[in-house]
Amino acid sequence: MGAKKTPTDDIYTDTTIEQTATVDNGTEDAETTETDTTLDSNSADSTSESNDDTSSDESVTNDVYEGSSSTELVDVADLDVSFVGSKELDDPELKKQMLAYLDPIYFNIYFGDKDYSESGISELDMVKFAISHVYLYETLAENLKVDLETSEFTYRVKEERVEELVDKYFGVQLSGHHTIEEENIIYNGGYYLMPASDVGWNDEMAIDSITKAGDFAYEIVFTIYNIEGNALQSYKVMLEIRNDRFVITDYVFTETPEDMNVEENEESEGLESSDSTDGEEAESSE
C-alpha cells in the first residue's frame, strides 16, 4: 500500500482559506472566531471550557472548517483469527490480509520505523502509536484546531480512543495518561493534543514470511522498499492470540533480503576461494 498521506490535506486548505478571509474582513464575528479557535496548550481552562460546552465548540468549528468533510476515515483492516487458522502459511490470500493489517502499523508517525529489541514496546510507545493511528486513519475535522496568530494546527485525540486502540493492538490496559514532551504532545482535559502536519510515505511493504511460533502465536517478517524498489529494512513482528484476537507482542529489526544476499555471496566467494587454494596446493604437491 504505502504512499500514504494524512486525510487532512483538504482540511488544511479549506481552513487556511477561511482563516484568511475571516481575518481580512475584520468583523465582530471574526474576532469571536479567533478567540474560540485559538488553542492555548498551557491553559487547562480553555480546554475544559471546550470540552464542557460541546454545542458551542462545534458551532465555531463548523464555521472555521466550512467546506471540509466532517469525517475522513481510512479503512483499516482487522485480522480474523479463524481466517488465519484456516489458511496455509504461504497462501497468497493470507499474505494479502496480513499486509492490510500490518500496513497501518508500520505507516505510523511515531511507531512503525522503530526497533524495540532492547527496550520492548512500552506503554508510552503504545500511546504514541494510538495517537498517530487516530490522526492518520480516523481524522475528524472538528478535532483539528488552528491558532490564528501562529497558523499552527493541533489535533485532539480522546483518551478513551487511545485506551481502546492500545487494548486492541497490544492487549494492554493503560495505567494512566500524561504529556509526552519529546513529541510535543500535551495531555489536557481528557485529550491528547498533537502537532498537526502533512505526512506521507512513498515506500511499499511486502510480506516475506509467515511462521507459526506455537499454538497461539505467529511470526511475520516483512520488508520495506523505497520507490526505486530497493530494500530499506526488514522487520519481525510477533502476533499472539488473546481473547480470540491478535495482539502485537514484539516488533524488531531483522536482516533485509539485500543483507542476506550479501552474506550468501560472501560465503559463496569464500567457498570458491577455498576450493581454488586447495586445488593449487594439490598441484604444487604433485
N, C-alpha and C positions, 0 to 999 in steps of 0.2 A: 504494500500500500504506500506508505511513505508520502513525501511531498505534501505534508500537512500544513495547514495554517489555522490559526485561531479563528473561529467563526465570528469574530467581532470586527472583521475588516470593514463591513458596511456600517456598523455602528460607529466606528471612529469617524468615518467620512461624514455621515449624517450629523453626528454630534458637533463636529468642528464647524460645519456649515451653519448649524443652528446657533452655535455659540457666537460666531462672528456676527450673524445677523442680529442677535439679541443685544450684544454689547454696543454695536453701532447705532441701534435705534435709540438707546439711552432712555428708554421709557421707564415708568414706575414698575411695570411688570418685569422688566429686565433686571432691575435691582433685586426684586423678590426672588427671581430665579437664581441669581448669583448667590444670594445668601443661603438658599435652601440646598443648593447642589454642591457648594464648596465643602470639601471633606477635610476637617482638621483631625489628623490622626492622633494628636496628643490630647484631644478633648473627649472625655468619656461622655460629657453632657450631650454633645452634638450627635454621637452615635446612639445613645439611649433615646434621645428625642426622636431620631429617625425610626428606631425600632418600635417605640410605643405608639406613634401616630402613623400607622401604616397607610391609611387612606390619603393623608396629606402628602406623604412622601411619594406615593405612586402618582398622584396628580401632577406633581412637579416633574417627576421623571418622564412621564408621558409627554409633557411639553418640551423637555430638553431633547428627548430622543425621538421626536416626531419624524416619521419616515422610515424608522428602523423596524425590523420584525421584533416582536416582543420576546420570541423564543427562537433560539438557533441551536438545535440539538444534532449531534453526530451519532449515528448508530454504533453502539459498542456491543460487540458480541459476547454472550455468555458461553461458557464451555460446559456442556452437559456431561455428567459423569457416566451415565448409561450409554450415551453415544460413543464416548471414547472407549469404554469397555467392550463395545460390540465390534470394534474395528481392529484390523491388523495394524501393527505399528507403522508399516510402510504404506498404508492406504493413502492415496492422494487426497481423498476427501477429509481424512483425519488431519493431514498436514494443512489443508486449507482452513479448517476450523481452528486449528491451533494457531495458525498465522493471524487469523482475525482476532483471536483472544489476546495474543501477545503484542499485537501492533500498538494498541494504546498504552500498553505497559512500558514499552521502550520509548515511544514517541511521547515523552512526558518531560516537562521543563526541568524538574528537579530530580528525577529518579533514573530514567532509562539508561543513561550512558555511564553509570557508576559501577564500581566493583565493591561488593560487600563481603569479600572473602575474609578480611581481617576483623572488621568490626561487627559483622552481621547487620541485619536490617533492624534499625532501632525504631522506636515509636515516632521519633522526630522525622525519620525518613518516610515512614508511613503517612504521617500527617502532610508532609510536603507533597508526596505522591497524590494524595486525595485532593488537595487544594488545586494542584495543576490539572488533575483529571476533570474536575468540575469546570475549571476555566476553559479548557480546550474542547471538552465534549458535551458539556451541559450548560453552555452560556445562556444566561438570561439577561436581556438588555436592561431590565430595571435594576440589576445589581451592579451595573457599570456606572461609576460616578466620575465627574470631572471637576477639577479645581479650576475655575475660570481665570484665576490670577496667574497660575503657572501652566495651564493647559495640560496638566498631568492627569492621567487616568488611574483609577483604583477600582479593583473588582472585589466585591464582597462574597464570601463563601460562608454559608451557615455551618456552625459547629456540628449540628445534627447530621448534615450530609457528610461531613468529614468522618464522623463516627461510623456511619453506615458503610462508607467505602473502605475504611480500614478493616472493618469486620468482614466485609465481602471478599476483599482481595488477600487479606493476611490472617483472618480468623482471630483478630486481637481486639479486646475491649480496651479503649484508651483510658489511661489513668488520669488524664487532665488536659487542659488547654493552656497555651501561653504564647507570647510573642516569639517569633523566630527572627532574631536580629540579623543573622548573617545573610538572610534573603530579603530583609526589609519587609517582612510580613508581620503585621500588627494584629494581635488578638484584642478585641474590644467589644463588649456588649453582646457576646454570643456569635460574633462574626470574626472570620479571618479577613484582613484587608491586605490584598497583594497588589504590587505594581502591575499595571496592565500594559501590554505591548503586543505588537505583531510577532508571531513566532512561526517559523516554517522550517521544514526539512526537505531535502532533495534525495535523501538516502532511501534505500529499499531493504526490506528484510526477507530472508529466505530461511526456511526450516531445514536444518541439516539432518537431525535425527531425533527420534522419539523412542525412549527406552523405559521399560518398567524398572522401578527401583524398589521392589517389594510389592506386597498385596495392595497397598493403598497410596502408592507414590509413583510419580513419573519424572524422568529427567529429559528435558528438552534442550537441545543445542541449536542455536540459530546464529546467523551471521548477518552483519550489516554491510551493505555495499554502497559505494558512492555512485554518483551519476555516470561515471566512466566505467562502472562495473568492477572496480577494484574492491577487494575485501578490506574493510576497515577494522573490524573487531568481531570476535565471536563470543557468545555468552552462553552460560549454562544456567538454566532455571530449574529449580526443583518445585514440583507441584505435589501437594499432599491432599488426599481426600478427607475432608472433615464435614460431618453433618450433611453428607450427600452432595458436597460441592468442593471445588478445587480452591486451595489457598496457596499463596507463594511462601515457601519456607527458606529458599536460598536463591541468590542471584549474583553470579560471579563471572569474571572474565575467563575465557579459555582461549586455546590457540585458534587462530584463523586458518582457513584452508591454505592460504599462502604460506603461513609459518610451517604448517605440516609438510607442504610440498618442498620447501627449502630444506627441512630436516631430512626428508626422504632422498632428495637429490644429493645432499652431503653424504648420507650413509651409502648411497649407491656409488658415488665417486670414490668414497673411502674403500669400498669393496673392490672396485676396479683397480685402484692404485695398489691395493694389497695383492691382487692376483697378478698384476704386472710385475711387481717386485719379486714375488715367488717364482715367476717364470724366468726372470733374469738370473736369479740365484741358481735355479736349476741348470740353466745353460752354462753358467760360469763353472759349476762343479763338474760338468761333463768335460 
